[in-house]
């Protein structure tokens, strides 16, 4: 049974570190304008941050320079970005796995932080029981005062930008994620059953309600693997039934792209086919886990207008797989 709670006292440490990081100019906060875009009863948020468009790009500014292969998540850590280090143990007597909490150097949301494996682990590997336990423990602990959302970008088409394994956390406005009400309205009667919401892209969700006295690491991992199995099964079916070149491409576990979203009450996985959506005129809008959590980031007025014209759900559908057809989720509750 898991009894050891990691990262005790993280809330105050996070606030202190963020304030110090901003003061020392180690953390760069970019202000953004937020527009709500309701679709199918989902209050999507489109964040417009034009200052991000001024950041150097690899194509224009660094094409002739040697590629920087420095791991920003490896020690020695930037002191102003370091929050805390702890060992997460799945059970009594477990040697545990070491993690570090770091502030996100470039953030659009205050107190955006990362849970990073101390030793290098590839971002392309699935989440482990220890990592799920660490993430959930942080969500529950911080949630006593402020609700956060955790997300994990895995694979080349997921929006991941760093190869060192990390899970990201952002605070939720008013303590509610855009999809919370929609998920609650479509969850199955059997609260522990994975399900797909009626959306134009494949999505797999399971509620989290750990039984009293449960082995939390095993419980979380069992739910996560149930979703992962459904993702693999759907991609296999899609590769056999669809003429699309993307779906016919043989895939390896390490080559899969998907987003994982986690709150205190559910885990969600969305498989991905492409990293960005191309608007009319050619401008691309990058979509990571936050897009599928209901928050899309754009860097220009043209992109803002284009996403609103296209519709957020249409953008997400273009970057994901077609939804599971009726009768194709034998292990899950069907909508």
N, C-alpha and C positions, 0 to 999 in steps of 0.2 A: 504494500500500500504506500502511495506517495504521501508523505507527511511534511516534508521539508519545503518551505515556501521560499523561492529564490528572490533576489533583488528587493529585500526588505527596505522600506523607506525610500523607494525610488522617486515618488512624487516630489518631495521637497528637493531632493538632489537634482532632479531634472529641471525644475524651475530655477534653481540657483545657477546651474551650469549654463542654461540658456541665457539668462540675464548677463552672466559674465562673458559668454561668447559673443553676444551682441556688442557689449561695451568694448571688447578687445578687437572688434571687427573680424573675428575668426568665423563667425556665423554671418552669412549674408542673406538677410531677409528681403524678399522682393514683394512689394505690395501688389495686389491684384484687385480687379473689380469683379464682382460676382453677379451673374445673371441666372435667374431661375428659368427653367424650361420644362414645364410639365408635359409628360407624355404617358399615356395609359395609366394615369394616376401616380406616376413616379416623379417626384420633384428633383429632376436633374439639376446639377449646378455646373455652369460653364464659367470657369475662371479665366479672365482676360488679363494677361501679364505681359504687356508690350516690352518691358525692360529686358525680358529674357531673350528677345530677338536680337539684342545687341551683344550677347555673349559670343565669343569667338567660336567658329565651327571648324571641324577638322578639315573640311574641303577647302575653305577659303583661307584659313589662317595658319594651319599647321601641316599642310600637305607636303611641304618640303622639309619639315623638321623630323628628326627621329621620333618614333612613337614612344611615349612615356609608358613604360611597363611597371611603374611603381604601384604597389598595392596600397591604396589609401586606407585600407582597413587592417593593415598589419602594424605591429609595434615597430618602433616607438610611436605612440599616438600623439597627435597634436593636443597639448594639455588643455586648451580651451574648448576642444570638442569632446574630450573624455568625460564621461559621467560616472560610470562605475563598472567594476568587473565582479563576476560571481561564478560559482560552480553550481550547475543544475544537476541534482541527483534524482533519478527516477524512483529509487527505493532506498531504504536504510541499508548502509553498507556499500552502496554503489560508489565507485570512484568519481563518477560524474563527468560532465563535459563543461569546459570553461567558455564563458561568453563575455563579451564586452558591450556596453551600451555607449553609443557615440551619437553626438548631435549631427544632424544632416547639415553639411556646410552651406549648401544652397537650398533655401526653403521658401515656399510660398505660404506655408502655414506655420505659425509659431510653434515651437516645441516639437517639431518633426524630428524623430530620432530613429536610430537603427539598432537592432539586436544583431550582433556580428559574432560568428564563431571565432574564437581566439586563434585556433589553428586554421590554416587554409583548407576550406572545403569548397568544391565547385558549386556555383549557383545553379548549375544544371541538374543537380541531384535532388531527389524528392525530400520533403521534410521528414525528419526522424521523430521518434517519440520524445526524445529530449528537447528538440527544437519546438515541437508543438506544445509541450509542457511549459517551456520557458515563455513562449508567446502568450499562452492562455493565462499563465500566472501573472504576467505583467498587466494584461487587460483587466483581470479581476482586481488586482491590487490598485491600479490607477483608477479603475471604475468606481471605487468608493467615493471619490471626489470629482472626477472628470472622466467622461467616457472617451475611449480611444478606439480606433479601427486599425487592425494590423493587415498588412498585405505583403505578398511574396510574388515577385516576377521571376518566372523560370523559363529559360529558353530564348533563342535568338529573336523570336517574334512576339515576345511577351512585354517588351519595354524595359528589360533589364539592361543596366549600363555598366555594372561591375561584376567581374567573375568570382569574387570572394563572397561566400554565402552570407546573406543578410536578409532579415525581415524588417520591414519599415512600419512605423506607427505614426498616426496623426490624430490630434484631438478632433472630436466631432462637435460641430456647431449645435448648441442646445442639447447635446448628448444623444443625437439621433442621426443615423446614417440614412441617406436617401432611399435605400431599398428596404429599410426595416419594416415599414407598414405593408409594403407589397409582399414581402416574404411571409409575414404573419398572416396575411389574407389568403395565401395559397399553400400554406404548409398542410401536409396530410393529417388525417385523424391520428395516425400512428406517429407520434412526435419524433420517434427515433428512426423513421424511414427516410432515406434519401429521396429527393424529388426534383423535378424540373419545373420551373415556372413557365407560363405561357408567353415566352419572349421569342423574337425572331432569330435567336442564336442558341446554340447548345449551352446549357448551364446546369450545374449539379449542386444541390444544397442539402445540408443536413443540420437539424437543430442540435444544440448542445445542452443537455440536461444531465450532468453527471449524477448518478445515484449516490446516496449517502454512503460513505465508506469505500467508494470505488477506487481502484487503482487508476488515478487520473491520466497518467501517461499512456497506459494501455487503452483506456476508454477513448481518449482523443485520437490516438493512432488508428484504432479500429474504425472510427467514423471517417477519418481521412482516407484510409485505404479503401473503404466502401465506395467513396466518391471516385477515387482514382481508378478503381476497377471499372466503374461505369464509363469513365472517360475513355479508357483503353478499348472497352467493348464497343463504344459508339464510333470511335475512329476506325476500328477494324471493319465495322459494318459499312461505314461511309466509304472506305476505300474499295469495297466490293460493289457497292451500289451506285456510285457516282462516277461520272465520266471526267470530272475535274482533275486536272494534272496535279493539283495540290493534294487532293485526297488520295490519288493513286500512288503518290510517292511513298515507298516503304519507310517506316519510321522505327527508330530505336528509342528506348526509354530516355536515354540521355539527350536525344535530339528533339524531344517533344517540347512544345511551347505552350504554357498555360499560366493563368493567374490564379492565385489563392487569396481569398478574402476571409478575414476572421474577425468576429466580434465576440462578446461574452455569450451570445446566444446562438450563433450559427457559424458553420464553415461552408465556404462556397468555392468551387473550382470551375473555371471557364477555359476550355481549350482554345488555342489561337491559330489562325492561318497566316496572319500578317501583322506587322508591328504598327503600321500607320495607315490612315485613310487619306486618299488623294482627292482633294477638292477640285471643282471646276477651275481651270487655270493652272493646275499643277501643284499648288501648295499642299504640303503634307501635314497632317495632324497626328502626332504620336499618341498612341493609346496604351496605357499600362493598366495595372490592376485598379487604380483609382477611377478610370473611365468606367469600368464595369461595376464599380461600387457607387457610381452615380455622379462622379466629379470629373469633368473633362477640362484639360488645360489647353488654352490657345495663346499664341504669342502675337497675333496681329488682328486688326479689325476685319481684314478680309477673311481670316480663318473663323473668327467669331460669327460673322454673317453667314459664312458657308455652312458651318455646323448647324446653326439655327435653321437655315433653309433646308438642308438635307434631313435634319432630324437626328437626335442623338441615338435613338434606337437603330436607325438605318446605318449610322456610322459604326456602331458596335457590331451589328450583324455582318457588315462587310469584313470586319477583322476577326470574326469568329467562325465557327463551323455551323452548318445548318442544325436546327434543333432536332432532338430525338423524335422520331415518328411514334405514333401510338402503337403500343404493343412491343416496343423495343427495350423497355426497361423492366424486365421481369423481376429484378431484385429490388426495385424501387416503386414508390407510390407514383402513379401516373395522374397527370392533371387532365 
